[in-house]
Amino acid sequence: MAHTLLIALSFVAVVQALPSWSNAEVKQGATDVAKEYDYIVVGAGTAGTTVADRLSEDGKQTVLLVEYGRLAQDDSFMPLYNTPAPEFLYNLTSVPQTNVNNRTFPVANGAVVGGGSAVNGQFFDRGSAEDYNNWAEFPGNGGWDWEGLYPYFKKGSALTPPTPAMKEWGITYNPAAYAENGSVVSAYPDFRYATQEVHWKAWIEKENVPVQTEHADGHAYGLFWIPTSMDPARQYNRSFAGLSHYIKVQPRKNYHLLTLHRVTKVNFSGSEKDERKHAVSVEVRDRYSSTVFTVKAKREIILSASATRTPLLLQYSGIGPKNVLNTAKVKTLIDLPGVGWNLQDHSFALSLYNQTGDTSFPKPTTIGSNATYKEEVYSLFKQTNGGPYTAWVTSSGAFLPPATFVGEAFDAMIEEIANQKPEDFLPNDTPKELVLGYQKQKEILLASFKSKTNAWLEHPISGKGWGMCILLKPFSRGYVKINPVDPLGDPIFDSRLWSNPIDKKMHVRMQTYIRKHFLESKAFKDLDIVEQDPIPGAVTDDAGWEDWLLNQDKLMASNGHSVGTAAMMPRELGGVVDGQLRVYGTRGLSIADTSIIPLIPGTHTQTTAYAIGEKAADLIKARHL
């Protein structure tokens, strides 16, 4: 368990050193901020900083960005291969998961300016075109398909072209998929381990796994290289939202950042009889004291506090499922059952394989196990900006559709999914809107299950003997809601892991497939690979894999990609925002973060969050012309 958790933390939430920036003025409290702004953005995460930057870039519209964490202007972020300082993470623990032996799981959110982009694994990949076309399958979501989002993916991202040496490794790219002067810089590491080449060849030998020239132009399935959000011009340091969308644009007098404060409520004007409640101000609370004050918004309040915190803020403010609000003794302004519902994430499990014939040095594990070597390569990195310190977990991966890895069970699983009744996999008291919404989601997921251009399994190619299998399309749905015992405290977080048994079967199929890959691929012959975990002979069938996943605590519920808790779907299907990101039943209140995602894409969520922020800013500007 401890080993798996360590892997999860290093995989999901590793941080790099940041430079010192002296031109960024941060507001400290009530006396520093104005009484009123044109826009208030709640949450300085990946999408929130993007929105705030774009809304204020004309120099005229005043914007207040409120963040619970602080702005890191020094080297307090740890270098690569270390875990992040706790102060930069907002750690939660799930409720016991009844379908997996009542285990609880850690849930990490960024608590720093830049949010997840400041503490994640730096994977700078996009989903396939089909991932985003699926969003547009919901009525009212026009413009949120691949064609509508592609310009926003490009707008905020720049790619440093691979060097000639990198091209010799096989790295290919399409410059048309990126902007020349994008705000966030990505690049490929300038170092590759010998076993990474072997692992790449093992995947190339598979006839049913296409090799993509570029994934970011809508072809994120098969085998491809993945850029890392780092900037070679800045010593390969992390490129993240706090830097790109706040520090770099300062000083901008109309753009204020208030850190170490939390918005606890959105206030509305007018009568209870008003059909649409008008959001006019926010209640702001000092993180370290009892000081509370109010700031008004002339035009709009934009919630961007993450898929964990945004639904809580709505519930604090009286918007959400009436039964949840009543239990917490919060007055209901708008009964909106979808607030906090539809939680999705990428669960994963890690099997281990010992590469006994690997005589190379260094190995991908050397930097983490050999302190002397680590110091040497860190010194090299500081002197030359190169070497192993630029090479994070991996820069390539296999992203596979079910038809590739499910095997003989493929047709039977299609039939099982098609015959499921949605209400059988939801809580007994689920409102009809949420049942109908889940039914629509299952119809879309079934079509994607059959597709060969939509990834459901991610396997990072690290050069290690890691059988990492990430489930990209879960059928289970969870929720986030306020704790009635302590409404302003940590939420009740329930991912309802494996509440739909299809997810369990998918994990079994993924591990079965990846074991065969490690033990039977011709390219691995000289590595003399031996199964390590599970121990050889311990797992011989599906029941054995289930036991390994459950009883040996190999399954992890979250890859740090929580989405969906304020979904962009019709209200009658359990949606919370419309295609313009406006909260149903309100005026002047919108959402711009990963909580609006109706169906989780088959990719790391960083670039999707940036694209949401970019598009949200344009939508908001357009309605205030």
N, C-alpha and C positions, 0 to 999 in steps of 0.2 A: 504493500500500500504506500509506504513512504517513498519507495523508489518511483512508483508511478506518479505520485504527486510532484516529486522533484522534476521529473520529465515534463509534466504538464506545466509547471511554473516556468521552467526554462524555455519551453516551446512557445508558450503563450505570452509571457510577460517579462521579456528581458529588455533591459534599458542600456543606452549608451551615454557616453559623456557628452555634455552640452557645453557650448561656449558661453562666455559671459557677455551680456548685452546691457549696455548702460542707458540706451535711449528709450527703454520701455518704462513708462510711468504707470504705476499701479495704484489704484485708489484703495484707501485703507478703511473707509467706513462712511457713515451717514454724512459727516461734515465735508467729505471729499466729493461726493457725487451731487449732481443736479437733482432738483425736485421732479423734473420731467424730461423725458427723452422722446424722440420720434419712435424709436424701436427699443424694446428690451429683449435681449436674448438670454435665456436661462440655461446655463451650462456651456462651458468653454471647451467642449470636446472636439472631436474631429469635424463633425458637421456644424456645430455651434460657432466655432471660430471662423469657419468658412462663410457662414451666413453673415456674421457680424462684419467681417472684412468687406464683403461685397456690398452690403447695405450702406456702408459708410464711405465707400471709395470715391464718391463724388465730392467729398469734403463738406457737404451741406447737411445731410441727414444725420442727426445725432443718434448714437447707438450706445447703450449700456450693456456690457457683457458681464454676467454674474457667474462666479465660479466658486465652488466649495473648496477646491484645492488651491495651491499657490502657483505662482509663476517661477519656474526654476531658471534662475539666471546665472547659475554657477555650475561647478562640476559635481553637484550632488547626485546626479544620475550615475549609477555604477557602470563600469565598462562591460563589454560583452562577456558572456559566460558567467555572470553573477546575477543573483536575483535582485529585483528592485527594492529600493528603500520602502518600508511599509507605508510611509506617509504619502506615497504616490499611488497607493491602491486603496480602493474602497472595498474591503473584503466582506462578503456575506457568506452565510452557510444556508444551504437549502434545508427544507423540512425533510424528515425521513422519507425516503422513496419506497413506497410499499411494494413495488414490483421488483425491487432489487435488494431484498433482504433488509429493508429499512435503513439502508445506508444514507448518510448525509454527504453532500458534496460542496466543495468551495466554489464560490462565484466571485470572480474578480472584475472590478471596474476601475478605470483610471480615475484618480482623484488629483488631477494636476492640469494646468492649462495645456491643452492639446489632447486630453483624454486618452482614449485607447491608442491613438497614434504615437503617444509618448512612451507607452509601456508594452506595446505588443511585440510580436515576433518579426515585424517589419516586412511581411509578405505583401507585395504590391501587385496583387493579381486581381483580375476581374472575372465575373462569371461568364457563362456562354450567352449568346444572344437569346437562346431559348429561356434561360433563367428569367430574364427581364420581360420577354414577350409574355411569359406566364402572368406577370403582374397585370398586364393590360387585358387579360381574360376577364377581369372583374369589371362590371359596368361602371363607367365613370372615370376609369383610369387611363383614358386616352393621353398619349404623350409620355407614358411611363414604360413603353416598350423599348427594345434595344435601339431602334432608330431615334427615339426621343431622348434617350439617356446618353447615347454615344458621344455627342458633342460635349456633354458635361463631364464625362469620364476624361476626355481629352483635355478640356480646358484647364483642369487643375493639376495635370501631371506632365512632367518632363522626364525623358529617359536619356541617360548618358550612354551613347552608343558603345557596344562592346569593342574592345581593342582587338587588333589582329590576333593576339594570342588567344583571347576568348573565343574568337571565331573558329580557331583551330580546334577548340574543345567541342565545337558543334553548336555554339550559341548563335541563334538566328533571331531576327526581329524585323518588325515593319515600322519604320519611322512615322508612317501616316497615322498610326494608332495613338500617337502622343503629340503634345503641343511643344513647340520649340522653346517657349518661355513659360512653361507651366510652373505653378506655384510650388508644388512639391516635387522634389528631385528623386529619381530612382536610378539604380545602377546595378551592374552585376559585380560580384566579388572578383578580385584579381588573383584569387588563389583557388586551386582545386586539388582535392585529395585524390590519390591514385585509385582508391576504391570507388570514388564517385564515378570515374570513367567506366569501371567494370559494371557498376549497377545500372548506368545509363545503357550500356550495351545489352544487358540482360532484358531490358524493356524493349529495345529496338528489335530484338529477335522475335518478338511476338507479332504475328501477322495481323491480329485483330486489334492492335493498338496503334492508331494513327499518330504520326509525329508532326506536330504543328510548327510552322514557321514562326507564327506569332499567335499567342492566345488572346491578347488584349483587343483584337479586332472582331471578337465574337466567337472565337473558336477555342474556348476553354474546355476542351475535352480531348482525351488521349494523352500524349506525352509532350511536355513543353517546358521551356525555361521560364523562371519567375524572377522578375526584378526585385530588388530589395530597396526599401525606402531609406536610402542613404545617399550622401552627396560627396563624390570624390573631390570636389573643389573645397570641401570643408573637412579634409582628413577622413573621409568616409564616415563622418558622423551621421547620426540619425537625422533624417528630414521628416519633420512632423508638423502638425497643424499649429501648435503654439508658436513655432518659429516662422512658418510660412504665412500664416494669416493673422499674426499679431505682432511679433517682434520685428519682422521685416518691414512692416508698414507703419511703424512708429517713427517719429511722433506724428500722430494724426489727431488734431485737437477735438474732432467730433466723435472720436471712438474711445470710449472709456472702459477700462477693465477693473472690475471690483472682485478681488480674490478673498478667500477665507470667509465667504459668506454664502448662505444658502437661502434660496427662495422657498418659502414654506406655504405660500398661498397666492392664488390669483384672485383678485377682487373684481367684482362686476357691478355695474351701475344699473339703474332702472328698477322696474317693478317685477315681482315674482310672476306676474301675468304675462310679461314680455315673452314672445315666442322664441326670440334669440337673445341670449344674455351677452351683454357688451363688456368685454374684458378691458379694464381701464387702468389697473395698477397691480403691483406685486408687493407682497409682504416679504421683507428681507430680514434674515436673522444672522447675527454675528456667530461665527463658528465656535468661538471660545468664550462668549459672554451671553448674557440674557438680552442684549440690546436688539430691539426690533424697530424697523422703520419701513416706510412705504415710499415707493417711487412710481410715478405715473408714466403711462405710455400714450402719446398722442395718436399714433397710427396702429401699432400692432405689438403684441407680445408673442414671442416665438419660443416654444419649449424645445430644448435640445439637451435634456439631462440624462439621456441614455434609455435603453429599453427597460432598465430596472427602475430608474427614478422618475422618468416622465409620467408614467401612469400613476405613480404615487402622488405626484404633485396635482394631477387632475383630481384624484380622489380626495386629497386634503381640501381641495377647492370646491368640493360638492358635485363633481362630475364623475360618474362611474356607476357600477351596479348598485341598485338601491339597497339590496340586502347587505352588501358589504359596508356601505356607508352607514346604514342604520346600526349595524353591529358595533361600528366604531364611534357611534354617536356624532356623526358628521351630517349636517343638514343637506339633503339632496336638492341640488339646483337643476341638474339634468340627469335623468336616469339613462345611462349609456352602458349597457351590459358588457360591451367589448373592451372597456378600459381595464387593462391588466391581463386580459385573456390573450390566447394565441401565442404564448411564449414558445419560441423555438431556439435551438442551439445545435452545434455540431458535437455530438458525443463521439468518443473514440476509445480505442483499446490498443495496447502495445504488447506484442509478443517479441521475444528476443531470440536471435540466432548468432551463434559464435562462429566468427570467420577464422577458423583455426589455421588456415593456410596463408593468412595475410602477413607478409613479411615487410610490408612497406613502412616507411617512417617519414613524416609523422602520420599517425592514424587520425581519423576524425575525433576520436576520444582522447587523444594525447593531451590536448590543451586543457582538458578538464581534469586529467588525472596526474599530470606531471608538472609540479609547481615550478621547477627550474625551466622547463621548456616554455611554460606559460609566460614567465618573466622575460625570456629571451625574445619571444615573438611579440610581446607587448612593446618591448624596447624597439624592435624592428618597425613595428607599426607607427610608433611615435616619430621615428626618424625618416621613414620612407612612405608612410601612409599606405603601406601594402602588407601582404602576407596573410597568414591564417586569421588574423583578427578582422579581416573584412569578410570572411566566409562564415555566415551565420549557419543555422541548422542545414539549410539546403537552398539551392537556387533552381531546383527543378522538381517536377513531380508527375505522377501518373494520376489522371483524373478520369475515372472509368464509369461507363453506363452499366446498368444492371445486366444487360445482355452479355457483357464481357465476363463478369465474375460470378453471377448467380448460379450458372451451370444448369444441371438437369431440372432444378426446381423452378426455373424461370416461368414456365407456363402455369404451373400450379400456384405460384405467388400472384400472378396476374389475376387468376380466377378468384383467389382468396380476397384480394383487394377489392375487386369488382363486386363481390357478394357481401362485403361488410356493411352493416347498418351503422351510420355515424354515431347515433345515440348510444350504442353499446360501448363506445370507447371514450365517453365523456362523463363527467360527474352527473349524478342522478338529477340534480336541480338545475341543469344547464338550460338557460333560456332558449326559446325556439330560434331566435336570430343566430345564436352561436352554432346551433345544430345545423342550420341551413348553410351557414358560412363554411363550416367544416366539410359538409357534403360537397360544396363547390370546390373546395381545396383538394379533396380526395379525387375528384374527377380530373382536375388538372394534373395532380401528381401521378395518376394512373397513366395518362397520356405520356408524361415525361418518363415514367418507368419503362415504357415500351421503346422510347427514343434511343437512338445511338449517338445523339449529339448533345446529350445532357448528362453531366457527371453526378454520380451518387456516391462514389468511393474516391477518397483522396489518399494517396500513399506518397509522402514526401521522400524524395531520393537523396539520402544524406550520406551514403557511403558507409553508414553503420549497419550493423545487423539488427536493424529496428523494423519489426513488422507493424509499423504504425498504420492503423486503418481508421479513417475518419468517416463517419456517416454524414453525408452532406444533405440528405433529404429525409428528415424524420417524419413519421406519421403521428407521433404522439404530440399532444399539445398541453402546455402548462399555463401557469398564471403567476402574477405578482399582485399582492394586495396589502393594504395597510394593516398593521397589527392593532387590533382593537384594544389590547392592553397598553400599548405605547404607540399611538398613532404617528408621532413624529420620530419614532425610532426606526430601527431596521425593519424592512418589510417581511412579510411572509412570502417566501420564494419557493415555488413548487414546480419543478420542471415536468413532473408526472412521467418520469423516465420509463420507457417501455410500457406505457399504458395501452399502446397499440402493439400487439405482439409481432407485427411485421418488422418493427425496428430490431427486436431481438433476433429474428431470423436473418435479417440483413447483416448484423454483426457476426453471426456464425458463418454466413456465406463469405464475408470479407476475409475473416481469419483463415478459413479453409483455402481460399484462393491464394492468399499471400504466403501461406506455408508452402504450397505447391510451387509458387514462384521462387522462393528461396532455396528449396531443396531439389528442384528439378531443372532450373534454367541452365543451359549449357555454358553461358558466360561465367557462371559461378564455380565452374569445375575446379580451378586452381585455388579457390578460397577454402575448399574443404569445409563447407558450412555444416554445422551441427546444431540441431535444435537445442535451445537453452531453457526457454520459458514459453510454453509448458515444457516440462522435462520430457525427454524422448520416451514415447510409448504411453504417456499419461492421457493423451487425448486421441481417441480413435474414431469418434463419431460426433454427430451434432450435439448429442446430450453431453458429451465430454466437454465440448466447447462452451456450452451453456454453463456448466459447472465451473469451468475455469474463469469465465467472465464474471459470474456471480459470487461464488464462494471464495475465490482467491482475490477478490477486489481489483480486478484488472480493468474494469469499465470505469470511464470518467464521463461525467454528465455534460461538462461544458468545455469548450475550446475558446472561451472568451468572446463568443459570437452571438450573444443574446439579441434576439430581434422579435418584432411582431406584436408587441403589447399595446399598441395604439394603431391598429392596422388601417391601411388605406384600402378600404372596401366599402361597399354600400352599407348604409346604416341598418338596413333590413337583413344584412348578412353578418351583423356583428361588428361592422366597421366603426372606427372612431374619427377618422378624417376623410374628407373627399379628395378628389384628384388634384385640388388646389391646396391641399394640406390644411384646410380649415377644419377645426373641431366642430363636429355636428352640434347644432343648437346654440352656437355662439357667433359673435362678431368680434373681430380684432384679436383672435386667438388661433394660433396655428402651431404645428409641430414639424420639426425638421431634424430627425435623427433616425437611427435604425429601428425605432419602435414602430415606424409607419410601414415597414416591409410586410406585405401580406404572406409571402412565401420565401423562406430563406434561400438565397442563391447558393450554388455549388462552388463557393470560393471563400477565401478569407474576406472579412467584411470591410476592411479599411477603405479601399478605393470606392466601394459602394457608398459608404458614409460621406466621403468627399463629394461624390456626384449628387447625392441627395441635397447636401448643403448648397452646391452650386445652382442646382435647378430651383431649389426653394427660394433662393435670393431673387432669381429672375421672376418667379411667380409673384412674390411679395411686391417687388418693385412695380410690376405691371398693374397691379390693382390699386396702386397709390399714385399713379401718374396724375 
